[in-house]
Amino acid sequence: MAEKTIAAISTATGEAGIGIVRMSGEESFDIAKKIFRKPNKQTVKDFQNRKLNYGYIFDNNENMIDEVLLAFMKGPHTYTREDIVEIYCHGGHIAVKKILDLLLKNGAYMADRGEFTKRAFLNGRLDLSQAEAVIDLIDAKTDKAYEASLLQLKGSVASKVKEIKTKMLDLMARVEFSINFMEDYEDDLPLDPLYEKSENILKDLNELINSSNQGRILKDGIKTAIIGKPNVGKSSLLNALLKENRAIVTDVAGTTRDTIEESLNLGGVSINIIDTAGIRDTDDLVESIGVEKSIQIANSADLVIAIFDMSRLLDNEDEKILELLNNKKSIILLNKQDLEIKADKKLIENNFGNSTIIDMSIIEEKGIKELEDSILDMFFDGEIKVDNTVLITNIRHRDLLVKARDNIISAVNDVKKGIPLDAVEIDFRNAFSQMGEITGETIEEDILDKIFKDFCIGK
């Protein structure tokens, strides 16, 4: 690509030992030579590829800006497949900004979000699924999320997509042959092989689509709502899971009037915990808003943890909370087992036997480990497997896989109805094109721009 030379700060701003300013493009070396000086203040005529150079950055008036190390990397064996210069200066706000401003004054252009990685894609170093894995690596909050992103960066998704596309090409070749050549034969091409090949492709697509829920959870975490009446132990549970006093705990009903959100790393998975306001009938306007918000969060959560105070009799408010668990992944905690038990456990077990029910005493830390194990069992069968597993973590990829599957199903159904192959061929071609969008072989420019706008500047 004959592109303008771009520059950006590639490290986070703020106090740090080192900051990195990066350039990419055919003018990178020439711009660097204008501002870099050796310790004896001599200019540099040439640089050794991939060697660190010690020296100083001077502005256009020969005022020293910083003491630096500077690396020159000759394309195409670079991240962008273009010539790249990286300047390692002192961290902080000032040094990196002064050096970036100097590069821009000497002919570089400010990089857009994700433009370095976009050039890596456009220049053929990465496919689009690998490029998207870069931002997932940066955003990963747990080891398992990082591992899943790393596998995608290595090409796990691209490899599987290529495998499915090869099968699609074979299917489409059979359709094309039937359309273009079978009119010269007395008999039609047998359709059983077409159905068999289509079923094989659909099996592969469904496996990838089915992996997307686990992949999404690894990437984004499990949205977990803690619900219950006031003073049943919701905030105490949050504090126990976080192992810190994050939420205020008192005997006063209605202490928590708004949500408190925190993340917990549980076995390599991010658990996004939301402590909600106590659910009860109230005339307090502010508290009632909090109660309504609690119900909304429970309805949208991946997992609902409902806590009940077993030292009190169950009432109508408890029944309303139980109703929120219908058709939801839920865990029921029967708290305050350290006190005299007054609530009837069987009333809960008889109606919610499919939910995981745990006897708990938060004050005695009884049931906490069982709760943590139950969460992993519920979503990952107790074991989180990432190695050598193709997981769809990207919602864009999932949507394209679903569209491709629907097109294959539509085409096969039309063939079974007796619709001529030349009329349904477009569905097969659409499916093939949608698979290509995952890796970027067939994608529109506006979608491409939207993808890379999620990146940080400098990557």
C-alpha positions in Angstrom: 0.0 0.0 0.0 1.2 3.4 -0.9 0.0 5.2 2.2 0.9 8.3 4.1 3.2 7.8 7.1 1.3 7.7 10.4 2.4 8.2 13.9 0.9 7.8 17.4 1.7 7.2 21.1 1.4 3.5 21.6 1.6 3.4 25.4 -0.9 4.6 28.0 -0.5 8.1 29.1 0.4 8.8 32.7 3.4 8.3 35.0 5.6 5.4 33.6 9.2 4.5 33.2 9.0 4.2 29.4 6.8 5.6 26.7 6.7 4.5 23.1 5.9 6.6 20.0 5.5 4.7 16.8 5.6 5.5 13.1 4.6 3.4 10.1 5.0 4.2 6.4 7.6 4.8 3.7 8.8 8.1 5.1 9.4 6.8 8.6 13.2 6.5 8.3 13.6 9.9 6.7 11.5 11.6 9.4 13.4 9.9 12.2 16.8 10.9 10.7 15.7 14.6 10.9 15.2 14.5 14.7 17.5 11.8 16.0 21.1 12.5 17.0 23.9 10.2 18.2 25.6 11.0 21.6 28.1 13.2 19.7 25.2 15.1 18.2 26.0 13.8 14.7 23.1 13.0 12.4 22.4 9.5 11.3 22.9 8.6 7.6 21.8 5.0 7.8 20.4 2.6 10.4 20.9 -1.1 10.9 17.6 -3.0 10.6 16.1 -4.2 13.9 19.0 -2.7 16.0 18.4 -0.4 18.9 20.1 3.0 18.5 21.0 5.1 21.6 20.8 8.8 21.2 18.7 12.0 21.6 15.7 13.6 20.0 16.2 17.2 19.0 13.5 19.6 17.7 13.9 21.7 14.5 15.7 24.4 16.5 18.3 21.8 17.8 16.9 21.9 21.3 17.1 18.5 23.0 13.8 16.9 23.8 14.7 13.5 25.4 17.2 10.8 25.7 15.9 7.7 23.8 16.4 4.3 22.3 15.2 4.1 18.7 14.4 1.0 16.6 14.2 0.9 12.8 12.3 -2.1 11.3 12.3 -2.5 7.6 9.1 -3.8 5.9 7.7 -6.2 4.9 8.8 -8.1 8.0 7.0 -5.8 10.5 3.6 -5.5 12.2 2.1 -3.4 9.4 4.4 -4.8 6.6 5.6 -1.2 6.2 8.7 0.5 7.4 8.3 1.1 11.2 10.2 3.3 13.6 9.6 3.0 17.4 11.0 5.6 19.8 11.4 4.5 23.4 11.5 7.6 25.5 10.8 8.5 29.2 7.2 7.9 30.2 4.8 10.5 31.4 2.7 13.1 29.6 5.3 15.5 28.3 8.0 13.6 26.6 5.8 11.3 24.4 3.6 14.3 23.4 6.6 16.5 22.4 8.1 13.7 20.3 4.7 12.9 18.6 4.3 16.6 17.9 7.8 16.7 16.4 7.0 13.7 14.1 3.8 15.4 12.9 5.7 18.6 12.1 8.2 16.7 10.1 5.7 15.0 7.7 3.9 12.3 9.6 0.1 12.2 10.0 -1.8 11.4 13.2 -2.9 7.8 13.1 -6.6 6.9 13.4 -7.9 4.4 16.0 -6.5 1.0 15.1 -4.8 2.2 12.0 -1.6 0.2 12.6 -3.6 -3.0 12.9 -5.8 -2.0 10.0 -2.8 -1.7 7.8 -1.6 -5.1 9.0 -4.9 -6.5 7.8 -5.0 -4.5 4.5 -1.4 -5.5 3.8 -2.2 -9.2 4.3 -0.3 -9.8 7.5 -3.5 -10.6 9.5 -7.0 -11.6 8.5 -9.9 -9.7 10.0 -10.6 -12.2 12.7 -7.0 -12.1 13.8 -7.1 -8.3 13.8 -10.2 -8.3 16.0 -8.4 -10.7 18.4 -5.8 -8.0 19.0 -8.3 -5.7 20.7 -9.7 -8.6 22.6 -6.1 -9.4 23.9 -5.8 -5.8 25.1 -9.2 -5.8 26.7 -8.9 -9.3 28.3 -9.6 -9.1 32.1 -8.9 -12.8 32.9 -6.4 -15.5 31.9 -9.0 -17.5 30.1 -10.2 -14.5 28.1 -6.6 -13.8 27.1 -6.1 -17.5 26.1 -9.2 -17.5 23.9 -8.1 -14.2 22.2 -4.6 -15.6 21.7 -5.9 -18.7 20.0 -8.0 -16.5 17.7 -4.9 -14.4 17.0 -3.0 -17.6 16.1 -5.7 -18.3 13.5 -8.1 -20.8 15.1 -11.2 -19.0 13.8 -9.7 -18.3 10.4 -8.6 -21.9 10.0 -12.1 -23.3 10.8 -13.7 -20.7 8.5 -11.4 -21.8 5.7 -12.2 -25.4 6.3 -16.0 -24.7 6.1 -15.5 -22.5 3.0 -13.7 -25.3 1.2 -16.7 -27.6 1.8 -19.0 -24.8 0.6 -16.9 -24.5 -2.6 -17.3 -28.2 -3.2 -21.1 -27.9 -2.7 -21.3 -24.9 -5.0 -19.2 -26.6 -7.7 -21.8 -29.5 -7.7 -24.6 -27.0 -8.0 -22.9 -25.1 -10.9 -22.2 -28.4 -12.7 -25.9 -29.3 -12.4 -27.0 -25.9 -13.7 -24.6 -25.7 -16.6 -24.0 -29.2 -17.8 -26.8 -31.6 -16.8 -29.2 -30.3 -19.5 -27.1 -32.4 -21.9 -27.9 -35.5 -19.9 -31.2 -37.4 -19.8 -31.1 -37.8 -16.0 -30.8 -35.1 -13.3 -27.9 -35.0 -11.0 -28.7 -37.0 -7.8 -29.6 -34.7 -4.9 -28.6 -36.9 -2.0 -24.9 -35.9 -2.1 -26.0 -32.2 -2.1 -28.1 -32.9 1.0 -25.3 -34.8 2.6 -22.7 -32.0 2.0 -25.2 -29.4 3.2 -25.8 -31.3 6.5 -22.1 -31.6 7.0 -21.6 -27.8 6.6 -24.6 -27.1 8.9 -23.1 -29.4 11.6 -19.9 -27.3 11.5 -21.8 -24.0 11.6 -23.9 -25.1 14.5 -20.9 -26.2 16.5 -19.4 -22.7 16.1 -22.6 -21.0 16.8 -23.2 -23.1 19.9 -19.7 -22.2 21.2 -20.6 -18.5 21.1 -22.4 -18.4 24.4 -19.3 -19.8 26.2 -17.1 -17.6 24.2 -19.1 -14.5 25.0 -18.9 -15.3 28.7 -15.2 -15.8 28.5 -14.8 -12.5 26.8 -17.4 -10.3 28.6 -17.9 -12.2 31.8 -21.1 -13.5 33.5 -23.5 -10.8 34.3 -24.7 -11.8 37.8 -27.5 -10.1 39.8 -27.8 -10.6 43.6 -31.4 -10.1 44.6 -33.5 -10.5 47.7 -35.4 -8.6 50.3 -33.7 -5.9 52.4 -31.3 -7.3 55.1 -31.1 -10.8 53.8 -27.3 -10.5 53.2 -26.9 -9.3 49.6 -24.2 -6.7 50.4 -22.5 -9.1 52.9 -22.3 -11.7 50.1 -20.8 -9.2 47.7 -18.1 -8.3 50.3 -17.5 -12.0 51.0 -17.0 -12.8 47.3 -14.7 -9.8 46.8 -12.9 -10.4 50.1 -13.2 -6.7 50.9 -15.8 -4.3 52.5 -17.0 -2.9 49.2 -20.7 -2.4 50.2 -22.2 -0.8 53.3 -23.7 -3.4 55.6 -26.2 -2.3 58.4 -29.3 -3.6 60.1 -31.3 -0.7 58.6 -33.6 -1.9 55.8 -33.0 -0.2 52.5 -29.4 0.7 53.0 -28.6 -0.2 49.3 -30.8 2.0 47.1 -28.8 1.8 43.9 -26.8 -0.9 42.3 -23.2 -1.6 43.2 -21.2 -3.3 40.4 -17.9 -5.1 40.8 -15.9 -7.8 38.9 -14.5 -11.0 40.4 -12.0 -13.3 38.7 -13.4 -16.8 39.4 -11.3 -19.6 37.9 -10.3 -17.5 35.0 -13.8 -16.2 34.3 -14.9 -12.6 35.0 -18.0 -12.6 37.2 -19.6 -9.2 36.9 -21.6 -9.0 40.1 -24.4 -6.5 40.6 -25.6 -5.9 44.2 -29.1 -4.6 43.9 -31.5 -2.7 46.1 -33.7 -4.9 48.4 -36.9 -5.9 46.7 -40.0 -5.0 48.8 -43.1 -2.9 48.7 -42.3 0.6 49.7 -43.7 4.1 49.6 -40.3 5.7 49.5 -39.9 7.2 46.0 -36.1 6.8 45.9 -36.2 3.2 47.2 -39.0 2.2 44.8 -36.9 3.4 41.9 -34.1 1.2 43.2 -36.5 -1.8 43.5 -37.7 -1.4 39.9 -34.1 -1.2 38.7 -33.3 -4.4 40.7 -36.1 -6.2 38.9 -34.9 -5.0 35.5 -31.3 -6.1 36.2 -32.5 -9.6 37.3 -34.5 -10.0 34.1 -31.4 -9.2 31.9 -28.7 -11.1 33.9 -27.0 -14.2 32.8 -27.2 -15.5 36.4 -29.5 -14.6 39.3 -28.4 -15.3 42.8 -31.4 -15.0 45.1 -30.9 -14.8 48.9 -33.4 -15.7 51.5 -33.3 -15.1 55.2 -34.0 -18.5 56.8 -34.4 -16.9 60.3 -37.7 -15.3 59.2 -40.9 -16.8 57.8 -41.3 -16.6 54.0 -43.9 -14.0 52.9 -45.4 -12.6 49.7 -42.3 -10.5 49.0 -40.2 -13.7 49.0 -42.7 -15.3 46.6 -42.4 -12.3 44.2 -38.6 -12.7 44.3 -38.9 -16.5 43.5 -41.1 -15.6 40.5 -38.2 -13.6 39.0 -36.3 -16.9 38.8 -38.6 -18.5 36.3 -36.8 -19.5 33.1 -33.5 -18.0 34.4 -30.2 -19.6 35.4 -30.4 -19.2 39.1 -28.8 -20.1 42.4 -30.8 -19.9 45.6 -29.0 -19.1 48.8 -30.7 -20.0 52.1 -28.8 -17.6 54.3 -28.4 -17.1 58.1 -28.1 -20.8 58.9 -26.3 -19.8 62.0 -29.6 -18.5 63.5 -32.7 -20.3 64.5 -34.4 -21.6 61.3 -38.0 -20.4 60.9 -38.5 -20.5 57.1 -39.8 -23.7 55.4 -37.1 -24.9 53.1 -39.4 -27.4 51.4 -41.6 -24.5 50.0 -38.6 -23.4 48.0 -37.4 -26.9 47.0 -40.8 -28.0 45.9 -41.2 -25.1 43.5 -37.6 -24.6 42.4 -36.0 -28.0 42.5 -34.2 -27.3 39.2 -32.3 -24.4 40.7 -29.2 -24.9 42.7 -30.0 -24.5 46.4 -27.3 -23.9 48.9 -27.5 -23.6 52.7 -25.4 -20.6 53.7 -24.2 -18.6 56.6 -22.2 -15.6 55.2 -21.2 -14.5 58.7 -19.5 -18.0 59.2 -18.4 -18.2 55.5 -20.4 -21.3 55.1 -21.4 -22.0 51.5 -19.2 -19.5 49.8 -16.9 -22.1 48.1 -20.0 -24.2 47.1 -21.5 -21.1 45.5 -18.3 -20.4 43.5 -18.1 -24.0 42.3 -21.8 -24.0 41.4 -21.3 -21.0 39.1 -18.5 -22.7 37.2 -20.5 -25.9 37.0 -23.5 -24.1 35.7 -21.7 -22.4 32.8 -18.7 -24.6 32.1 -19.5 -28.1 33.6 -16.9 -27.4 36.2 -14.0 -27.2 33.8 -13.0 -24.3 31.5 -11.4 -25.6 28.3 -9.7 -23.2 26.0 -6.7 -24.9 24.6 -7.1 -26.0 21.0 -10.8 -25.1 21.1 -12.4 -22.9 18.5 -14.6 -20.5 20.4 -16.7 -17.7 18.9 -16.2 -14.7 21.2 -17.2 -12.0 18.7 -20.8 -11.1 18.2 -20.1 -10.0 14.6 -18.8 -13.5 13.8 -21.8 -15.2 15.4 -24.3 -13.1 13.4 -22.5 -14.0 10.2 -22.4 -17.6 11.0 -26.2 -17.6 11.8 -26.9 -15.8 8.5 -24.8 -18.4 6.6 -26.6 -21.2 8.3 -30.0 -19.7 7.5 -29.0 -19.3 3.9 -27.9 -23.0 3.6 -31.1 -24.2 5.3 -33.2 -22.0 3.0 -31.5 -23.3 -0.1 -31.9 -26.9 0.9 -35.5 -26.5 1.7 -36.2 -24.8 -1.6 -34.4 -27.7 -3.5 -36.6 -30.2 -1.6 -39.7 -28.2 -2.7 -38.6 -28.7 -6.4 -37.4 -25.2 -7.0 -34.7 -25.2 -9.7 -31.1 -25.1 -8.6 -30.4 -21.9 -10.6 -33.1 -20.1 -8.5 -31.6 -21.2 -5.1 -27.9 -20.8 -6.1 -27.9 -17.3 -4.7 -28.5 -18.6 -1.1 -25.4 -20.8 -1.4 -23.3 -17.9 -2.7 -24.6 -15.5 0.1 -23.6 -18.1 2.7 -20.1 -18.3 1.1 -19.8 -14.5 1.1 -20.9 -14.2 4.7 -18.2 -16.7 5.8 -15.7 -14.5 3.9 -16.8 -11.4 5.9 -15.5 -13.1 9.1 -12.0 -13.1 7.8 -12.3 -10.0 5.8 -12.2 -11.4 2.3 -15.5 -9.9 1.5 -16.4 -6.9 3.6 -17.6 -3.3 3.0 -15.4 -0.3 3.9 -17.9 1.2 6.3 -18.0 -2.0 8.4 -14.2 -2.2 8.3 -14.0 1.4 9.6 -16.5 0.6 12.4 -14.5 -2.4 13.6 -11.2 -0.5 13.9 -12.8 2.4 15.7 -13.0 0.2 18.7 -9.2 0.1 18.9 -7.1 2.5 20.8 -4.9 5.0 19.0 -1.4 3.6 18.6 -2.4 0.0 18.0 
